[in-house]
């Protein structure tokens, strides 16, 4: 699946430090909104959306720039959540170490799953990642420390670096925002580095990239591990915010949800996954009383996006403005 | 009497459960394989269509008084027709795109169908009684074999082998296999390939509905009955090799049995054993046991 939105920029556009101006502006707008938002909107909702936005950006790294659709990214989100929650609750890790530990768990899992999955492409890849995620799910159901159906509850948030008390909602919000922005910028940097260019080359024409001397498998594996790591960062942060790590985050429906967010926002766009995540989260929030209808609405969005709206919100917007966003 | 420290009663009991699950894996993965062969998409709606089969059986009984045997005949046709409608109106618009869009579209339909049924009928199962003719069972000495379960195994094996025969040994099947290899050329010979694609999708979906009717008396009729099952079936398909007809049948039954035995010897792993086998198979043969290297 190739990205459609960032391909039509021909001549080099005006840029700040190598970043095209529209993207700098968009980043400024996004940061301003997110910094002001907790004073207007319920902060816990925002934090949830930020965690999912980072999750979707990590997922987009793989689908948008390597062309690999993973249907098992919940495994990384969930495993990191369990890692962070367990280390914070049972071993008394401070939040920064708990998040690091959770992220490391996801990275290690990414190496293991990636090494096997990366050998396949397209539908096979989607199927294989889904199956591995299901393995992680059943492991989480049965392993003792995950608490089975109950999950790991009342995880202590603690004090970040011994200074910031994360039990204060606003402090926590800005920490989550900082984590999100750091993750977002790192992913941006990875995509727009020579490494990212090689990834795109592999996506467009793998045999040619190989013939030019690039070890495609290694690049793809590295991209997979990066994607898993950032998904893990999102999961670990989410576990501390909600003080909960549960089976919901490992279930395959979560893997489907991140696909939905990214597709709706715009595959292969820089800001699409963020917008998609916020829209999906807002929808779920408003529709939560309607029970099974949430699933129906998600399904309808999938169908509409695939049939008529394949560029996604940001992709369409970028196309309209003739800018790459 | 015991074998390896396990009472034979338990061993054969699990073997039977394994064969039953295997029968469903085989029927469902066969449908997926047939569809994948020609359309090149993984039909994510398959689990929902399996569930629809069971529900059509339930509706036929509740509304029209038509029992199990009629359901076995009508449900696959009804669900197959909805599948054909789906293919004609939406799926066919995506053939010129990356096949992953087909996967996403069918995933969306699965969410819609399962959501609607769950809204209407909740998450608890609705009972569907066994046909009177197949009540009771046989005492084989070493174990008790319920008639209905024996019927499920024999019938699904018969359906699988008939499908295999039609695809691999008849003229119609040869058209199908040729269209899988090179649709443009087959079309040039005057065969209506788009219609063949539509009917193939309808047939694969019909197989899923048939499995649903077979499952109704065993597992009850539940809106989510296909949701988790289908993911196991995806793993079965990967192990067997996507698109391989015989591969789906053999691996379907074999993995059901392996899963059954795992329940006896190491119950903790019974849910994961298929995925572990999948990982091992991928290490040795990335294209699956019966798949051709791509």
Interface residues (C-beta under 8 A of the other chain):
Chain A: X1 X2 X69 X116 X119 X120 X122 X123 X124 X126 X127 X128 X130 X131 X132 X134 X135 X138 X139 X141 X142 X252 X256 X259 X263 X291 X292 X293 X294 X295 X296 X298 X299 X300 X301 X302 X303 X305 X306 X307 X310
Chain B: X36 X40 X41 X42 X90 X93 X94 X97 X98 X99 X100 X101 X103 X104 X105 X107 X108 X109 X110 X111 X112 X113 X114 X115 X116 X118 X119 X231 X232 X234 X235 X237 X238 X242 X268 X271 X272 X275 X276 X278 X279 X282 X283 X286
